[in-house]
Amino acid sequence: MARTRKTLEVDTRHIYKPEITQCPHCGAPLGAQRHYQWRKTVQHLDQVVYIASQGKTCGNPQCRHHGQVYSAAAAQMETLPGCTYGLDVIVQVGWWREPEHLNRQQIHGRLQARRVQLSEREVDHLYPHYQVLRACAERLDTQRLETLVGERGGLIISLDGLAPEGATEQLWVVREVQSEVVLVVGWLARVNHETLAALLQPVVDLKLPILATLSAKEGCVQKALTTVWPDVPHQWCQAHYLGNALKPLYARDSALKTELRQQIRAAVRDSLGEVLSDSVESVFSPSVGGRAGGI
């Protein structure tokens, strides 16, 4: 069967840079790389986004971690490596497959109704991504994390939640930012600092040093992080600020486009009617020989 080419219209573009501005080891300013670590177009449930991730490195030649590349946590919250669909799409597929027990055709139909361009087979490819997210909570690669601590001095933890359409629960994901490793995944029917702190407990049980934490600006999330790691620096995710600032601008821009289109149509409606009328008359007007023109 021939493959159908996607015709994606990008709604917005994001170039993400690491949220930390100083080296967590020596305190020297981090400098942005001249190239992108990766870039791709990602489909979400409500929009198509072009994403680029630009890393930063420590500029202190005396630092043990000089040249080490730090990645943006916000970019990792958009999608998974090797995937061009957002985490919201992956989670939605998992929710429809497991709690609602929908089959591939039903899930494909619902995603198409949301204008997500994909084939039925792609649904089968996205579901294992969801399963991997869940499995990461049960099979932590502690040896890899210990190696990372030895190389970089500690972990940088991000915490983010996703709410599928129609779901009564939220999927929360805990990541290690530097290595892009998913540490814990869990569905939470009730979200507060206590349930989030319980979700973070497997990371606490690793007893590995934590350099910093990142999250969206939600009170219960910050309270959970500061409760679990009271002495660890915490920073809000800058991408959420930019996204929240963009939404009213995008809505206003869409409204202006609609208004401008209506004004143009109203302005040319009479002229267009005259042109069409003249065209009809020229086609059906009698010719010199008495026969209707064009017939």
N, C-alpha and C positions, 0 to 999 in steps of 0.2 A: 504494500500500500504506500502511495506517495505521501511524503510528509508535507503538512500544511505550514507554510511560512508564517511566522508571527508578525503582526503589524502593530508594534507597540508605540504608543505616543507617550513620551515621558512627561509627567506632570510637574516634577520638581527634581532638582539636582542637589546632592549633598557631597561635600568634600570633608571628610572627617579627619581630625588630628587628635593625637593623644590628649586626654583630659589633664594629665599631669604636665607641669611646665618646668619642673626641676628634677634632676636625677635623685631618685630615692636613696642613693648610696652616698654621694658626695655633696649633694645640694647644688651642683652647678646647673646653669640653664641648659635646657634641651633645645637642640637645633633641628628644624624640619628638614627632611630629606628632599632632594630635588625631584625625585620620581615618586610615583604612587606604588604602594605595596601591591595593591590590586584594585581593579575597577570593573564594574558590571552593572547591568540593568536588572532591577529586581521588581517582580510583580507582587504587590500587596493586595489585600482584599478590596481596598478602596482607591488605590492609586498605583502608578508605575513610577519608580524612583531610580535615577541614575546615581550610583554610589561609588565614591572613590575613597580609599584609605591611604593617608599619607603618614608615614611613621616619623618618629623623632629619635635622635641619638644624643648621647652625652658628649659634650664638647670639651670636657676636661681630660687632657692626655694623661694626667696622673691618676685618674680614676681606674679602679680595677675593672670596671664595666664600660670602659671607653669604647665607643662604636656599637654598643648594644642597641638594638632597635626596639622602641616601645610603640605598641599599637594602640589604636583608638577602641575603647570599649563600646562606644556607641555604634561603630560600624559592625561590630560582631553581634550586636543586638538586632540587626536588620535581617540577617540570613545566616546560613551555615556555609562553610567552605565547600566549593564545588556545586553550589545550588543557586538557582536564579529566582527562587520564590521566597517570599518573606516568612519569618517565623510565624506570623499570624495565619498564613495559608497552611503551613505545616501543622500547626496546632489545631486549626479548624478541621483538617482532614482527619487527624487523630480523634477529635471529639465526635465527628460524624460516624467514624468507623467503630469506635468502641462503645461509648454509652448509648448512641442511637442505632447502632448496628446497621448502617446503610451499606449497600454494596458499591462497587466501583462506578457503575453507571449512574446511580443516584447521586453520589458525591460529585461526579463529573458534571452532571446537570446543574447542580447547585452552584458549583464554581463558575460555570459558564454564565449562569444568571447574574453572577457578581462581576461579569466581564473579565474573568481571569482566563487567559488564553493558555490552554494545555490540552493534551490528548488524554484519553482514558488510561492509557498505559502509564502516563506520567503520575496519575493518582497512585498507582501501585509503587512508583518510585518514591513518592513523597511520604507514604506511610512508614517505610523503614526508617526514614530520617526521624520521624516522630518516635519510633521505637528506640532508636539510638539515644535520643534525648532522655527517655525514661530509664534506659539501661545504665546510663552514666551515673545515675544516682546510686546504683547498687554495686557497680564495679569500678571504683576509683583506682586510677593508676598511680598509687602512692609512690612507687619508685621514680616515675617521671617527675612527680611534683617535688620529691626530695632532691632530685638532680637539678631542677629549676631553682630551688632554694639555694643550693650550693653555688650556682652560677650567678644568681641575681640577688641573693640576700633575703628573699621572702616572696610572698604571693600578693597580688593585687586582686581584690574580690569585687565583682559587680553582682547586683541583685536586681532582677527585672521581672515583671508580671505580664501575662497575656490573657485576655478574656475573649474566648471564641463567641461568635454570634449564637445566641440561644442557650449558652451554657450557664449553669448556676454556680460553677466553680471556675477558679482562675488557675492557670498553669504558671508556676514561678520557677525561674531558672537562675541558678547560681553559677557564675563563671570565674575562671582565672584569666584575667585580661591579657597578660603577657604571652601565655601559651595557647590561648583560645580553647582551653580545656573546660568542658562542662562538668561541674563538680556535683551538683545536686539538682534534681528536677522533681517537682511534686504538685499535684492538684490540691488546692486549698479551697474548701467550701466557705471558710471564714478567714478573712485577712485582717490581722492585727499584729502588734509587735510581739505578742506571745507565740502565735502560730509561725510567724516568720523566724523568730529566734529558734524555735524547734526545728524548722527547716534547715537552718544554718548549723545545727549541732554536729552533723557528720563532718563538716569542715573544721569545727572546733576540735573534734576528737582526733583529727590528724596531728594536732599539736605542732603545727608548722608556723613559723613567724609570718605575720601579716603586715605588709608595708602600708597599704591604704585600702579604702573601700569606696565604691562608686554606686550611685543609684539615682532614680528619678526623685523629684521633689515631692515626696509623700511623707507625712509626719510619722506614720507607723513604721515605714521602712527605715528612716533615720533612727528612730527610737530603738528598733530591733538591732541595727548595726552597732549603735553606741552602747547598747546593753551587753551585747556579746563581746565587742572589742572596744571598751571605753577609752583606751589610750591610743587607738589607731586613727590617723587622720581620715576624714571623710569629705567627699566632694560631690556636689550635684552634677548630674549629667548635662553638659551644655547643649547636647543635641535636642533635648526636650524643650529647652528655652527657645531654640531656633524653630522647632516644629510648631510650638504654640504660637509664636509670633507670625508664622507663615499662614496659618489657617484663616484668620480674618482677612488678610491681604488677598489670599487666593479666592475667598468667597466674594470679596468686593470686586476683584478683577473679573470673575465670572459674571457677576451682576452687570458690570459695565459693558462687557461684551454683548450680553443679551439686549441691554438697552440701546447700544449703538446699532446693533443689527435691526432692531425694530424701527429706529429712526431712519436708517438708510432705506429700508423697504417702504416706509411711508412716504419718503421723499421721491422715490423713483416709481411708485406705483402708478401715478397718473401718466407719466412719460412712457412707462412700459406698456400701459394699456393703449396709448396712441400708436406706438410702434407695432404692436400686434394687430391693431385694427387696420393700419395701412398695409400690413403684410397680407392680411386676409383679402382686402379689396383688390390688391394687385394680382393675386392668384385667380380670383373669380371674376375679374372685370372682363367685359366682352372684348374680343380682339377685332381687328379690321375686317376679317372675313365673317364676323358674326358668331364665331364659336368662342366658347368660354376659354379664357387663357389658362394654359397649363393642363387642360383636359383633353 
